């Protein structure tokens, strides 16, 4: 067989629906995130990660090191962008199979929304882990795809879920949400019996539990072999002391509140909602409810009570599933990075539209035009939100570069300075010295999306000078910094940028950025010594 013939056979083996989802995700993703792939935009975490082996077992991410090896542990935007979108596109292709989508148009929309969902842009602000996290998303989707096939697929699905969680625990919610949608698909399928649907649901529940157990067992092995303990990051160390079951009812209520706020409450924390976004989501909700009614009424599914009750139960469980990180990690609120699973709400609407396609009033031309307008507006919102993230972060980086460059000039022009001297930078950069008052940036004012500076802590200024401005400087020890902070001569100095705020004291350059030095927390010290 010739190479061309083999290529044609492989091409034809992939259904047109899967091809539509794959290429839509790949192309739309590149168009949306091109800025992130052609620039290096650090946030505070990324300052020290130009090269980093990603040894994050202490945060429960024992597979992140191996997943990050694909980009040689180095922030390379073009390579990371390519790998990330390939993984997302493969995930989109598998999603169409899990959901049983038949329409190439709707499959294309599924691929596009999976690539443009604003949480993806947030992920690309953590560029040093982006390809590994997109691999984790693919593994979460692959795990559901394998588990629902049964037989040998089930244990491989369990392993894939453990690897996904070992890269980033938050993507367990992707598998949970997709499992709920897979069962909901059976509810909408007239050929599926109650017994078959129940069997699939139990199989997926068992696989999710087995995957989580396998993840935890492997984590304990890694911790034991390396002689480590979990850090306090997002309460991971508290997990070792037991789960707070007494808080469970309140946590479940919080998951619903946060899910509703993300889509419908403008200005809500850890979300991107604006008034237009909330209106569009209400329209999409109405479209989805209409499609559910058409699917049930058009095929007579209302006559089977188990379908009605099962469908309502699955819809009620979906907010809990997509925001399961709040239950899994009850010691902190999930950040936008942890909410990629929220894209499943849009996938649900596409699923019911596909099942109602051609039925009743939804199949009429006058109904298709407003539906297309809503989806175009939603994708446009996602496009602009992602690039607003990049624009705000890039401007913060430029402001930081300007500040650090001027500071470095003051240091080198300080009387008595000699190359190679120790430099004590005491205090973090005051927020009021770097200010951005662009109103639209408020929409993306979230954790690790800098609006003014990427230097929130004292140590980040050292990272920036050495790794980004290529000025060799070592951070001084805690004891030295505390001693300098208590020195009467230091306390008599004015705050930077006033004259006299940069001086040579005891053979080292001292810069007074704040009144006193804030000691590092136990978490920071443990994190810097992670392995």
C-alpha positions as CSV (number, residue, x, y, z in Angstrom):
1,X,0.0,0.0,0.0
2,X,1.4,3.4,-0.9
3,X,1.8,6.2,1.6
4,X,-1.0,8.2,-0.1
5,X,-3.3,5.3,0.1
6,X,-2.5,4.7,3.7
7,X,-3.1,8.4,4.4
8,X,-6.5,8.2,2.7
9,X,-7.5,5.2,4.7
10,X,-6.5,6.8,8.0
11,X,-8.4,10.0,7.0
12,X,-11.5,8.1,6.1
13,X,-11.3,6.1,9.3
14,X,-12.0,9.3,11.3
15,X,-15.6,10.4,11.0
16,X,-16.4,13.9,9.5
17,X,-17.9,14.9,12.9
18,X,-14.7,14.2,14.7
19,X,-12.7,16.0,12.0
20,X,-14.9,19.0,12.3
21,X,-14.4,19.2,16.0
22,X,-10.6,18.7,15.8
23,X,-9.9,21.3,13.1
24,X,-12.4,23.8,14.5
25,X,-10.7,23.6,17.9
26,X,-7.2,23.8,16.3
27,X,-7.9,26.7,14.0
28,X,-10.1,28.7,16.3
29,X,-7.6,28.2,19.1
30,X,-4.7,29.5,17.1
31,X,-6.7,32.6,16.0
32,X,-7.8,33.3,19.5
33,X,-4.6,32.7,21.4
34,X,-2.0,33.7,18.8
35,X,-0.8,36.6,20.9
36,X,0.1,34.2,23.8
37,X,2.0,31.9,21.3
38,X,4.1,34.7,19.9
39,X,4.9,36.6,23.1
40,X,6.2,35.7,26.6
41,X,3.9,37.2,29.2
42,X,4.9,36.2,32.7
43,X,2.8,36.4,35.8
44,X,4.3,36.2,39.3
45,X,4.6,32.4,39.1
46,X,6.1,32.5,35.7
47,X,9.0,34.8,36.7
48,X,11.0,31.9,38.1
49,X,9.9,29.4,35.6
50,X,11.8,30.3,32.4
51,X,13.2,26.9,33.0
52,X,11.8,24.7,35.8
53,X,11.6,20.9,36.1
54,X,8.1,21.2,37.6
55,X,8.7,18.9,40.5
56,X,5.3,19.5,42.2
57,X,4.7,16.3,44.1
58,X,4.4,18.5,47.3
59,X,1.2,20.0,45.7
60,X,-0.1,16.6,44.8
61,X,0.9,16.9,41.1
62,X,3.2,13.9,40.8
63,X,2.8,13.5,37.0
64,X,3.4,17.2,36.1
65,X,7.2,16.8,35.9
66,X,6.8,14.1,33.2
67,X,4.0,15.9,31.3
68,X,6.2,19.1,31.2
69,X,9.1,17.2,29.7
70,X,7.3,17.6,26.3
71,X,8.5,21.2,26.1
72,X,11.8,20.5,27.8
73,X,10.7,22.3,31.0
74,X,11.2,25.6,29.2
75,X,8.7,28.4,28.5
76,X,8.7,28.2,24.7
77,X,5.4,29.9,23.6
78,X,5.2,28.6,20.0
79,X,6.0,25.0,21.0
80,X,3.7,25.0,24.0
81,X,0.9,26.6,22.0
82,X,1.2,23.9,19.3
83,X,1.2,21.1,21.8
84,X,-1.6,22.6,23.9
85,X,-4.0,23.0,20.9
86,X,-3.2,19.5,19.6
87,X,-4.2,18.1,22.9
88,X,-7.3,20.2,23.1
89,X,-8.3,19.3,19.5
90,X,-7.9,15.6,20.3
91,X,-10.1,16.1,23.3
92,X,-12.7,17.9,21.2
93,X,-12.8,15.0,18.8
94,X,-13.3,12.5,21.6
95,X,-16.0,14.7,23.2
96,X,-18.1,14.5,20.0
97,X,-18.0,10.7,20.2
98,X,-18.8,10.6,24.0
99,X,-21.8,12.9,23.3
100,X,-22.8,11.2,20.1
101,X,-22.9,14.4,18.1
102,X,-24.2,13.9,14.5
103,X,-24.0,17.4,13.2
104,X,-20.7,18.6,11.8
105,X,-21.8,22.2,12.5
106,X,-22.5,21.5,16.2
107,X,-19.3,19.4,16.4
108,X,-17.4,22.4,15.0
109,X,-19.0,24.7,17.6
110,X,-18.0,22.2,20.3
111,X,-14.4,22.3,19.2
112,X,-14.4,26.1,19.0
113,X,-15.9,26.7,22.4
114,X,-13.5,24.2,24.0
115,X,-10.6,26.2,22.5
116,X,-12.0,29.7,23.2
117,X,-13.5,29.2,26.7
118,X,-11.9,32.0,28.8
119,X,-10.4,29.6,31.3
120,X,-8.1,28.5,28.4
121,X,-6.7,32.0,28.2
122,X,-6.1,31.9,31.9
123,X,-4.3,28.7,31.5
124,X,-2.0,30.2,28.9
125,X,-1.0,32.9,31.4
126,X,0.7,30.0,33.2
127,X,2.5,29.2,30.0
128,X,5.1,27.0,31.8
129,X,2.4,24.4,32.6
130,X,0.0,25.1,29.7
131,X,0.9,22.1,27.5
132,X,0.9,19.8,30.5
133,X,-2.5,21.1,31.7
134,X,-4.0,20.7,28.2
135,X,-2.6,17.1,28.2
136,X,-4.4,16.6,31.5
137,X,-7.6,17.8,29.9
138,X,-7.1,15.4,27.0
139,X,-6.4,12.6,29.5
140,X,-9.6,13.4,31.5
141,X,-11.7,13.3,28.3
142,X,-9.8,10.1,27.1
143,X,-10.6,8.5,30.4
144,X,-14.3,8.9,30.0
145,X,-14.1,7.8,26.4
146,X,-12.3,4.6,27.4
147,X,-14.4,3.9,30.5
148,X,-17.7,4.1,28.8
149,X,-16.6,1.4,26.3
150,X,-16.2,-1.1,29.1
151,X,-14.1,-4.3,28.8
152,X,-10.4,-3.4,28.6
153,X,-11.2,0.2,28.1
154,X,-12.3,0.6,31.7
155,X,-9.0,0.0,33.5
156,X,-7.2,2.1,30.9
157,X,-9.7,4.9,31.6
158,X,-9.0,4.6,35.4
159,X,-5.3,5.0,34.7
160,X,-5.8,8.0,32.3
161,X,-7.9,9.7,35.0
162,X,-5.2,9.1,37.6
163,X,-2.6,10.6,35.3
164,X,-4.8,13.6,34.6
165,X,-5.3,14.3,38.3
166,X,-1.6,13.7,38.9
167,X,-0.9,16.6,36.5
168,X,-3.6,18.9,37.9
169,X,-6.3,17.7,40.3
170,X,-8.9,20.2,39.0
171,X,-9.4,18.3,35.8
172,X,-11.2,15.5,37.7
173,X,-14.2,17.8,37.3
174,X,-13.8,17.6,33.5
175,X,-14.2,13.8,33.7
176,X,-17.1,14.1,36.2
177,X,-19.0,16.6,34.0
178,X,-18.4,14.6,30.8
179,X,-19.6,11.4,32.5
180,X,-22.8,13.2,33.5
181,X,-23.3,14.3,29.9
182,X,-22.6,10.8,28.6
183,X,-25.4,9.4,30.7
184,X,-27.7,12.2,29.7
185,X,-27.1,11.3,26.1
186,X,-28.4,7.8,26.9
187,X,-31.5,9.4,28.5
188,X,-32.2,11.3,25.2
189,X,-31.6,8.2,23.1
190,X,-34.9,6.3,22.4
191,X,-32.9,3.1,21.7
192,X,-31.3,3.1,25.1
193,X,-33.1,1.1,27.8
194,X,-33.3,1.9,31.5
195,X,-31.0,-1.1,32.3
196,X,-28.4,0.0,29.8
197,X,-28.4,3.6,31.0
198,X,-28.2,2.5,34.6
199,X,-25.3,0.1,33.8
200,X,-23.4,2.9,32.1
201,X,-24.0,5.3,35.0
202,X,-22.7,2.8,37.5
203,X,-19.7,1.9,35.4
204,X,-18.7,5.6,35.1
205,X,-19.3,6.3,38.8
206,X,-17.1,3.3,39.7
207,X,-14.4,4.4,37.2
208,X,-14.3,7.9,38.7
209,X,-13.9,6.5,42.2
210,X,-11.3,4.0,41.1
211,X,-9.3,6.8,39.3
212,X,-9.4,9.0,42.3
213,X,-8.2,6.2,44.6
214,X,-5.4,5.2,42.2
215,X,-4.3,8.9,42.0
216,X,-4.1,9.1,45.8
217,X,-2.3,5.8,46.2
218,X,0.4,6.8,43.6
219,X,0.6,10.2,45.4
220,X,1.3,8.5,48.7
221,X,4.0,6.4,47.1
222,X,5.7,9.4,45.6
223,X,5.6,11.2,48.9
224,X,7.0,8.2,50.8
225,X,9.8,7.6,48.3
226,X,10.8,11.3,48.2
227,X,10.4,11.8,51.9
228,X,8.0,14.7,51.4
229,X,4.8,16.2,52.9
230,X,2.1,18.0,51.1
231,X,2.4,21.8,51.1
232,X,-0.4,24.1,52.4
233,X,-1.2,25.1,48.8
234,X,-5.0,25.2,48.5
235,X,-5.2,23.2,51.7
236,X,-3.4,20.1,50.3
237,X,-1.7,19.5,53.6
238,X,-5.0,19.7,55.4
239,X,-6.2,16.8,53.2
240,X,-3.9,14.5,55.1
241,X,-5.6,15.3,58.3
242,X,-9.0,14.2,57.1
243,X,-11.9,15.6,55.2
244,X,-14.2,18.1,56.9
245,X,-17.5,16.2,56.4
246,X,-19.3,18.5,58.8
247,X,-18.9,21.3,56.2
248,X,-20.1,19.2,53.3
249,X,-23.7,20.6,53.0
250,X,-22.4,24.2,52.9
251,X,-19.7,23.3,50.4
252,X,-22.3,21.7,48.1
253,X,-24.4,24.8,48.3
254,X,-21.3,26.9,47.5
255,X,-20.7,24.9,44.4
256,X,-24.1,25.8,43.0
257,X,-23.8,29.4,44.0
258,X,-20.4,29.7,42.3
259,X,-21.6,27.9,39.1
260,X,-24.6,30.3,38.8
261,X,-22.5,33.3,39.5
262,X,-19.9,32.4,36.9
263,X,-22.5,32.5,34.1
264,X,-25.1,34.9,35.3
265,X,-23.7,37.3,37.9
266,X,-21.7,40.2,36.4
267,X,-18.6,41.0,38.4
268,X,-18.6,37.8,40.3
269,X,-15.4,36.6,41.9
270,X,-13.3,34.1,39.9
271,X,-15.3,34.5,36.8
272,X,-15.5,36.7,33.7
273,X,-19.2,37.6,33.6
274,X,-20.3,40.9,32.3
275,X,-23.9,42.0,31.6
276,X,-23.7,41.0,27.9
277,X,-22.2,37.7,28.9
278,X,-25.0,37.0,31.4
279,X,-27.7,37.9,28.8
280,X,-26.1,35.6,26.2
281,X,-26.0,32.8,28.8
282,X,-29.7,33.3,29.6
283,X,-30.4,33.1,25.8
284,X,-28.3,29.9,25.6
285,X,-30.1,28.5,28.6
286,X,-33.5,29.2,27.0
287,X,-32.2,27.6,23.7
288,X,-31.1,24.5,25.7
289,X,-34.4,24.2,27.5
290,X,-36.3,24.5,24.3
291,X,-34.1,21.8,22.7
292,X,-34.7,19.5,25.7
293,X,-38.4,19.9,25.3
294,X,-38.2,19.3,21.6
295,X,-36.1,16.2,22.1
296,X,-38.4,14.7,24.7
297,X,-41.7,15.7,23.0
298,X,-40.6,15.0,19.5
299,X,-39.6,11.4,20.3
300,X,-42.2,10.7,22.9
301,X,-39.6,10.3,25.7
302,X,-42.0,11.8,28.3
303,X,-43.9,8.5,28.3
304,X,-41.0,6.9,30.2
305,X,-40.8,8.3,33.7
306,X,-37.3,7.1,34.2
307,X,-36.1,9.3,31.4
308,X,-37.8,12.4,32.9
309,X,-36.6,11.8,36.4
310,X,-33.1,10.7,35.3
311,X,-32.8,13.7,33.0
312,X,-33.8,16.1,35.8
313,X,-31.4,14.4,38.3
314,X,-28.5,14.7,35.8
315,X,-29.2,18.3,35.1
316,X,-29.4,19.0,38.8
317,X,-26.0,17.3,39.4
318,X,-24.2,19.1,36.6
319,X,-23.4,22.3,38.5
320,X,-22.0,20.1,41.3
321,X,-20.0,18.1,38.8
322,X,-18.4,21.1,37.0
323,X,-17.4,22.8,40.2
324,X,-16.4,19.7,42.1
325,X,-13.1,21.3,43.0
326,X,-14.9,23.2,45.7
327,X,-15.9,19.9,47.3
328,X,-12.6,18.2,46.5
329,X,-10.5,21.1,48.0
330,X,-12.8,22.7,50.5
331,X,-10.1,24.9,52.0
332,X,-10.1,27.5,49.3
333,X,-12.2,28.9,46.5
334,X,-11.5,27.6,43.0
335,X,-9.7,30.0,40.7
336,X,-10.5,30.4,37.0
337,X,-7.7,28.0,36.1
338,X,-9.7,25.3,37.9
339,X,-13.0,26.0,36.1
340,X,-12.3,24.7,32.6
341,X,-14.9,22.0,33.3
342,X,-17.6,24.8,33.2
343,X,-17.3,24.6,29.4
344,X,-19.4,21.4,29.8
345,X,-22.5,23.6,30.2
346,X,-22.1,24.8,26.6
347,X,-21.4,21.2,25.5
348,X,-24.7,20.2,27.1
349,X,-26.6,22.8,25.1
350,X,-24.9,21.5,21.9
351,X,-25.8,17.9,22.9
352,X,-29.5,18.7,23.3
353,X,-29.5,20.8,20.1
354,X,-28.0,17.9,18.2
355,X,-30.7,15.6,19.6
356,X,-33.5,18.1,18.8
357,X,-32.1,18.9,15.3
358,X,-34.9,18.9,12.8
359,X,-37.6,18.3,15.4
360,X,-40.5,20.7,15.9
361,X,-40.1,24.5,15.7
362,X,-36.3,24.2,16.4
363,X,-35.8,22.8,12.9
364,X,-37.4,25.8,11.2
365,X,-35.2,28.3,9.5
366,X,-36.5,31.2,11.6
367,X,-35.3,29.4,14.7
368,X,-31.8,28.7,13.4
369,X,-30.9,32.3,12.8
370,X,-31.2,33.6,16.4
371,X,-29.5,30.4,17.6
372,X,-26.5,31.1,15.3
373,X,-26.4,34.7,16.5
374,X,-26.2,33.7,20.1
375,X,-23.4,31.3,19.5
376,X,-21.5,33.8,17.4
377,X,-21.9,36.4,20.1
378,X,-20.7,33.9,22.8
379,X,-17.6,33.0,20.8
380,X,-16.9,36.7,20.2
381,X,-17.1,37.3,23.9
382,X,-14.7,34.4,24.6
383,X,-12.3,35.8,21.9
384,X,-12.3,39.3,23.4
385,X,-12.1,38.1,27.0
386,X,-9.0,35.9,26.3
387,X,-7.3,38.7,24.6
388,X,-8.2,41.1,27.3
389,X,-6.4,38.8,29.7
390,X,-3.3,38.9,27.5
391,X,-3.5,42.7,27.0
392,X,-3.8,43.5,30.7
393,X,-1.0,41.0,31.6
394,X,1.3,42.3,28.9
395,X,0.8,45.9,30.0
396,X,1.6,44.9,33.6
397,X,4.7,43.2,32.4
398,X,5.8,46.3,30.5
399,X,5.1,48.4,33.6
400,X,7.2,46.0,35.6
401,X,10.0,46.1,33.1
402,X,10.0,49.9,33.2
403,X,10.1,49.9,37.0
404,X,12.8,47.3,37.3
405,X,15.0,48.9,34.7
406,X,14.8,52.3,36.5
407,X,15.5,50.6,39.8
408,X,18.5,48.8,38.3
409,X,19.8,52.2,36.9
410,X,19.6,53.7,40.4
411,X,21.5,50.7,41.9
412,X,24.3,50.9,39.3
413,X,24.7,54.7,39.7
414,X,24.7,54.5,43.5
415,X,27.8,56.0,45.0
416,X,30.1,53.2,46.1
417,X,28.5,50.5,44.0
418,X,30.8,47.9,42.5
419,X,29.8,45.0,40.2
420,X,29.3,41.8,42.2
421,X,28.2,43.5,45.4
422,X,25.4,42.0,47.4
423,X,22.1,43.8,46.8
424,X,19.4,43.9,49.5
425,X,15.9,44.7,48.1
426,X,13.9,45.2,51.2
427,X,10.1,45.0,50.7
428,X,7.8,44.4,47.8
429,X,7.0,46.9,45.1
430,X,4.3,49.3,46.5
431,X,1.1,48.9,44.4
432,X,0.6,52.7,44.2
433,X,3.9,53.1,42.3
434,X,2.6,51.1,39.3
435,X,-1.0,51.9,38.6
436,X,-3.2,51.0,35.6
437,X,-6.7,52.6,35.6
438,X,-8.1,51.2,32.3
439,X,-11.7,50.4,33.1
440,X,-12.1,47.3,30.9
441,X,-9.3,45.5,32.8
442,X,-11.6,45.2,35.8
443,X,-13.4,42.3,34.1
444,X,-10.2,40.1,34.3
445,X,-9.0,41.3,37.7
446,X,-8.3,37.8,39.1
447,X,-5.7,35.9,41.0
448,X,-2.5,35.9,39.0
449,X,-3.8,38.2,36.3
450,X,-1.7,41.2,37.1
451,X,-3.2,44.6,36.3
452,X,-0.2,46.7,37.5
453,X,2.9,44.7,38.4
454,X,4.0,41.0,38.2
455,X,6.1,41.6,41.4
456,X,3.7,40.9,44.4
457,X,6.5,39.7,46.8
458,X,10.0,40.7,47.6
459,X,11.5,37.6,46.0
460,X,9.8,38.3,42.6
461,X,12.0,41.3,42.1
462,X,15.1,39.1,42.4
463,X,13.6,36.7,39.9
464,X,12.9,39.5,37.5
465,X,16.3,41.1,37.7
466,X,18.2,37.8,37.3
467,X,15.9,35.8,34.9
468,X,14.3,38.5,32.8
469,X,16.8,41.4,32.8
470,X,19.8,39.1,32.9
471,X,21.3,41.0,35.8
472,X,23.0,38.5,38.1
473,X,21.8,39.0,41.6
474,X,21.2,36.5,44.4
475,X,18.5,36.8,47.0
476,X,19.9,37.3,50.5
477,X,19.1,35.0,53.4
478,X,16.2,35.6,55.7
479,X,18.5,36.3,58.6
480,X,20.4,38.9,56.6
481,X,17.2,40.6,55.4
482,X,15.8,40.8,58.9
483,X,19.0,42.2,60.3
484,X,19.1,44.9,57.6
485,X,15.5,45.7,58.3
486,X,16.3,46.3,62.0
487,X,19.4,48.4,61.3
488,X,18.9,52.1,62.5
489,X,20.6,53.3,59.4
490,X,18.2,51.5,57.2
491,X,15.2,52.7,59.2
492,X,16.4,56.3,58.7
493,X,16.4,55.9,54.9
494,X,13.4,57.2,52.9
495,X,11.3,54.9,50.7
496,X,12.2,54.3,47.1
497,X,12.2,56.3,44.7
498,X,13.1,59.2,47.0
499,X,16.7,60.3,47.0
500,X,18.7,58.4,49.6
501,X,16.5,55.3,49.3
502,X,19.4,53.4,47.6
503,X,22.6,53.4,49.6
504,X,25.7,51.3,50.2
505,X,25.6,50.0,53.8
506,X,28.1,47.5,55.3
507,X,29.5,46.7,51.9
508,X,26.2,46.0,50.1
509,X,23.7,48.0,48.2
510,X,20.4,48.4,50.2
511,X,17.2,49.5,48.6
512,X,14.3,50.5,50.9
513,X,11.1,49.6,49.1
514,X,9.0,49.2,52.3
515,X,9.2,50.2,56.0
516,X,10.2,46.7,57.0
517,X,11.0,43.3,55.6
518,X,8.1,40.8,55.6
519,X,9.5,37.3,56.4
520,X,8.6,34.4,54.1
521,X,5.9,32.1,55.2
522,X,6.5,28.4,55.9
523,X,4.7,27.6,52.7
524,X,7.0,29.9,50.6
525,X,10.1,28.3,52.1
526,X,8.9,24.8,51.6
527,X,7.8,25.6,48.1
528,X,11.2,26.9,47.1
529,X,12.8,23.6,48.4
530,X,10.3,21.4,46.6
531,X,11.5,18.3,44.7
